[in-house]
Amino acid sequence: MTKPYKDPEVLERLYWDEGMTLEELGEKFAVHHTTVQQSMKRLGVPRDQSRRPYQISEEDILDDINGAWDQLGRRPTAREYDRLGRYSDGTAKRRFGRWNLALEAAEELR
């Protein structure tokens, strides 16, 4: 049986007809949202470019980093954040330039 996130019809229906985000699809299928994104690309399922991940606010990213920080009781590594956070470490790196700069900004909010 094909995994649902590898079925183009399922992805298209949930993403376009039901308006689910990549993050919501990832949660539904118990995979990281980048797995869904890669699957959509590989299967040729078009994405709405107005719903790009960079529309996530800096505050949301920093709050999420601090949530992972709280879970660990210390600064998370990029790999730990990728596992624990709602967004990927790549999202934080793209927004802040480097992982350490994202951590410094998150620490200022603590």
N, C-alpha and C positions, 0 to 999 in steps of 0.2 A: 504494500500500500504506500502510495506517495505521501510524503509529509506535506501538510497543507500549505506551508510556506514555499513549497516547490511546485505548487499547482498554479499555473497562470490564471485560470478561471477564478479560483478562490481568491487570489490576491487582487485581481481586478475588481471583483464584486465587493470585497471588503474595503478596499482603498478608495475606489471611485464611487460605487453606489451607496455604501454605508458611511463613507467619509472618515474611515479610521486613519490615524497617523501611523507612521513607521513605528513609533514607540508603542502605541496601542497594539499594533500587530505583533510586535516582538513579545509583549506581555501575554497576548492571547496564545501564541505558539510556544511560549517559554524559551525564547531565543533572544539574543541581543538584536536591537533594531537594525544594526548594520548587517546582520545576517539576512534580514528581510530585504533590506535595500540592495544588497548584492544579488540576491535571488531574483528580485524584480528586474534588475539590469540584465542578468544572464538570460532570463526568460523573455525579455523584450516587453515587459509590462511598463507602459509609460508612467512617468510621475509628474505631478503638478509642481512646476518650478516655483510657484508662489508659496509652497509649503516647505521650503528648504530649512534644514536644521539651523542655519545661521540666524534664523529669526528668534531663536531662544535668547532671552535677555541675559546680560552679564550677571545680573542679580540672581537669576534662577540657577545659573551655572555655579556661582560662588556658594549659594545656599546648599546646593547639591554636594559640592565638594566638602563643605562643612558637615553635612550629614554623614558622609563616609568617614570623615575625621572623627566625629562623635562615636560612630560604631567601633572604630579601631582604638580610640583613645590616644591617637597620635596622627601626625600628618600621613595621609595615604600616598603610596607610590602611584605612578600613572597606571600601572597594571592593576593594583588594588582598586583604584577608582573605577577603572573600566569594568571591573567585576561587580562592584558595590553600587556605583552611581547610576543615576537615571540616564545620563548622557555619556558619551564616550570621552575618553581622555583626549582624543583627537579634536573634539568640539572645543574643549577648553584650550588646547594648544593653538588652534586656529584663531580663537578669539583673543587670547592673551599673548600670543607669540611663542611662548615656551611653557612647559608644565610648571616650572618653578615660579614663573611670574603669576600664573593662575593661583598657585598655593599662597604666594605672598599677598595677593589681593584678597583671597578667602580669609587669611589669617587676620587681616585688618578689620574684618567684620565680626570676628570672634569676641 
